[in-house]
Structure formats: C-alpha cells, structure tokens
Amino acid sequence: MSVILSVDNITKIFGKSVVVNNISFEVKRGEILGLVGPNGAGKSTIIRCLLGIIHPDSGSINYNLDNMYKLNTSKVGYLPEERGLYKDAKIIDILLYIAGLKNYPLDKARKTAEEYFGKLDLKGRDKAKIQELSKGMAQKVQFIASVIHEPEFLVLDERNVKNKAFLVSIWGYMRASRNLQPREILIISYLQKPLSNLKTESKIIKTKGLL
C-alpha cells in the first residue's frame, strides 16, 4: 500500500521550548489515522507543519498526491478546531468561494455541494445563512467546506471534542465524504477512547511521551 504522507523525525523548537520532539508517522493510501495527545503535546504545531504554515526545524514532511512530492493545498482539506464561517453569508456562496480559492471549477463545486446537502440533511438550505442554522447544521457546512474541492487528503482537528456522540456524527460525515470521493484522513483529537469506539481501522498515535 503506497504512502501518501510521510512525517519523518520532525522537531520544532520555539525559544527554549521543544514543542515537537522527533516524531514520525505515515498515512497510507486508503487509511484513516488518529493522532491523539493531551494539551501541550504539540498537536497544533504538527498541524501547522502539515499545512505548510510553519516548517519543522529538522526532519521532513513528504506528500505523494498526484505524483507531487510536496504540499499541494488544492489536494488537502482541513476541518479546523475553531469554526470560521461567515455568519451573514449564504451557505452556497461560502462553499463556492472556498472552492474558488482551491482552484476548483465552480460548476462542479455546485454539483458536489448539492450531493453533500443530500447526504447530510441540508437539502433546500443552500441559500440559508450560517447564523440561521443550529450549531449542528453549521458544523455540517464547515465539514462540506473542508471537502468541497474533493481533496485527496483530509485533516480533521477535533481536539476539544469530549462528546462521543459528536465524534460519531463527524464519522458519519466522513463516511458520506468517502462515499462521494475516496480519501485518506488524519484525525487530531484530545481523547483516544471516542476514536477507538468509532469502529474504524484507524491507527492511534499517542503523542504523550513522544513530544
């Protein structure tokens, strides 16, 4: 099975603090992987390194997406810990705007959005504003925004989620996503048990003690 993301012995230091200390992992084609650790374990820093926001001081991060061995943001999706949708904008306008930022064809994005609306019980809500939605509905839109451009690799940051039911709903979104477009997934979480209970083939990497 081919490797699409390889993280090899990365270290990141801020001042005198070693925030990420010599960590390695890989995500293989068709795999869902969980990265778990307590507060202060370096998860945020790892995410920033994966997304190219910052760079590790040592070690390497290599992608294999469309035979490109470097980060291609149009092939990566990211669901952030903190939601950041424009509350006074229409759902479809937000999704098309994000698709455009990823250089994804807008006519195709509109069709993809409609498919997700049907999968996630949002049919007929495309012109609703985010501020008119419940928290759960807004979460669904945020998820669609992370996959609207059909990324090959998806990072879900759910570090502060302590509610098993909510994580199960996230898993439902992921299943809908993979039914539409197979992709590899990396889940960042604070707790291990909810991820273990999702009955996936996820691997769990404990950052505590490694970072």
C-alpha positions as a printed Julia matrix, in Angstrom:
211×3 Matrix{Float64}:
   0.0    0.0     0.0
   1.54   3.31   -1.06
   2.3    6.08    1.42
   0.7    9.47    0.7
   2.06  11.32    3.74
   5.36  10.63    5.46
   6.41  12.55    8.57
   9.99  11.68    9.41
  11.57  12.69   12.72
  10.27  16.25   12.79
  11.28  18.6    15.59
  10.07  22.13   16.25
  11.58  24.47   18.85
  10.24  27.83   19.96
  12.84  29.68   22.02
  13.97  27.18   24.65
  10.84  25.02   24.37
  10.95  21.81   22.36
   7.31  21.66   21.24
   7.59  18.74   18.82
  10.36  16.28   19.53
  11.48  13.86   16.85
   8.08  12.46   15.84
   7.39  10.2    12.86
   4.27   8.7    11.32
   2.83   7.97    7.9
  -0.57   7.75    6.26
  -1.04   5.09    3.63
  -3.41   5.06    0.7
  -6.96   4.32    1.88
  -6.09   4.75    5.55
  -7.71   6.67    8.4
  -5.27   7.56   11.14
  -5.79   9.19   14.55
  -3.23  11.41   16.25
  -4.05  11.69   19.96
  -2.42  13.63   22.77
  -3.09  15.86   25.79
  -2.93  19.65   25.84
   0.6   20.84   25.19
   1.63  17.7    23.33
   2.37  19.59   20.11
  -0.71  18.72   18.05
  -1.33  22.31   16.9
   2.28  22.66   15.83
   2.13  19.4    13.89
  -0.98  20.61   12.07
   0.7   23.88   11.12
   3.69  21.97    9.81
   1.48  19.62    7.78
  -0.35  22.57    6.21
   2.84  24.48    5.39
   2.07  27.36    7.76
   5.35  26.78    9.57
   8.26  24.44    8.91
   9.95  21.97   11.25
  13.46  22.83   12.4
  14.6   19.33   11.49
  13.15  16.25    9.88
  10.94  16.13    6.8
   7.31  16.06    5.66
   6.65  14.5     2.27
   3.36  14.16    0.41
   2.59  11.91   -2.53
  -0.52  13.46   -4.06
  -0.95  13.25   -7.83
   2.71  12.25   -8.03
   3.7   15.57   -6.45
   6.1   15.08   -3.55
   5.38  18.37   -1.84
   2.38  20.06   -0.28
  -0.31  20.89   -2.84
  -3.02  22.79   -0.94
  -5.6   22.11   -3.64
  -5.3   18.4    -2.77
  -5.57  18.83    1.01
  -8.68  19.59    3.07
  -8.72  20.9     6.63
 -11.53  20.98    9.2
 -10.32  23.38   11.92
 -10.89  23.1    15.65
 -12.46  26.57   15.71
 -15.22  27.15   13.18
 -14.71  30.15   10.91
 -17.63  30.53    8.52
 -19.08  33.93    7.61
 -22.27  34.05    9.67
 -24.12  36.52    7.45
 -23.31  34.77    4.16
 -25.37  32.17    2.32
 -24.17  28.59    2.56
 -23.74  28.08   -1.17
 -21.86  31.38   -1.55
 -19.38  30.36    1.17
 -18.8   26.95   -0.4
 -18.29  28.35   -3.89
 -15.91  30.98   -2.54
 -13.78  28.33   -0.81
 -13.84  26.14   -3.91
 -12.57  29.09   -5.93
  -9.69  29.6    -3.51
  -8.72  25.98   -4.18
  -8.94  26.47   -7.97
 -11.83  24.03   -8.15
 -14.35  24.55  -11.02
 -17.38  26.38   -9.65
 -19.95  24.46  -11.7
 -18.5   21.22  -10.36
 -18.39  22.65   -6.83
 -22.09  23.49   -7.03
 -22.89  19.9    -8.02
 -20.63  18.5    -5.27
 -22.31  20.76   -2.71
 -25.75  19.52   -3.73
 -24.61  15.92   -3.27
 -23.4   16.69    0.25
 -26.59  18.59    1.07
 -28.5   15.43    0.26
 -26.15  13.2     2.3
 -26.15  15.45    5.37
 -29.82  16.52    5.56
 -29.2   20.03    4.28
 -31.25  19.74    1.1
 -33.04  23.01    0.35
 -30.88  25.02    2.79
 -28.31  26.19    0.25
 -29.45  29.83    0.43
 -29.79  29.91    4.22
 -27.29  31.99    6.18
 -24.96  30.39    8.71
 -26.44  32.49   11.53
 -29.82  30.92   10.81
 -28.54  27.39   11.38
 -28.24  25.34   14.54
 -24.75  24.58   15.8
 -25.01  21.05   14.42
 -26.12  22.23   10.99
 -23.33  24.83   10.89
 -20.86  22.04   11.74
 -22.07  20.1     8.72
 -21.5   23.12    6.47
 -17.99  23.56    7.89
 -17.3   19.93    7.07
 -18.57  20.35    3.49
 -16.3   23.4     3.17
 -13.31  21.2     4.04
 -14.08  18.7     1.27
 -15.85  20.8    -1.39
 -12.74  20.74   -3.61
 -12.5   16.92   -3.39
  -9.14  16.74   -1.6
  -7.17  13.53   -1.63
  -6.06  14.03    1.97
  -8.17  15.39    4.81
  -7.1   16.67    8.24
  -9.85  16.86   10.89
  -8.95  18.81   14.01
 -11.35  17.75   16.75
  -9.09  18.3    19.76
 -11.62  19.76   22.17
 -14.42  17.31   21.46
 -15.25  15.28   24.56
 -18.66  14.15   23.37
 -18.66  10.67   21.86
 -21.96  11.31   20.05
 -20.47  14.35   18.33
 -17.42  12.39   17.19
 -19.73   9.68   15.86
 -21.56  12.34   13.85
 -18.21  13.52   12.48
 -17.53   9.93   11.49
 -20.87   9.92    9.67
 -19.77  12.96    7.7
 -16.51  11.23    6.85
 -18.34   8.16    5.61
 -20.53  10.34    3.4
 -17.4   12.07    2.17
 -15.62   8.83    1.35
 -18.69   7.5    -0.45
 -18.52  10.51   -2.75
 -14.76  10.69   -3.03
 -12.31   8.15   -1.51
  -9.64   9.92    0.52
  -7.17   9.44    3.31
  -7.96  11.03    6.67
  -5.9   12.19    9.64
  -7.92  12.91   12.8
  -6.42  15.1    15.51
  -8.11  14.51   18.87
  -7.72  15.13   22.6
  -9.21  11.78   23.62
  -8.4    8.29   22.41
 -11.49   6.38   23.58
 -14.09   8.1    21.32
 -11.9    7.43   18.28
 -11.46   3.8    19.31
 -15.23   3.44   19.62
 -15.83   4.55   16.04
 -15.1    1.0    14.87
 -12.76   2.13   12.14
  -9.45   0.72   11.02
  -7.83   3.84   12.44
  -4.38   3.7    13.92
  -3.85   5.68   17.1
  -0.58   7.52   17.66
  -0.14   8.71   21.24
   1.87  11.91   21.24
   2.23  11.91   25.03
   5.72  10.77   25.85
   6.87  11.27   22.27
   6.6   15.04   22.18
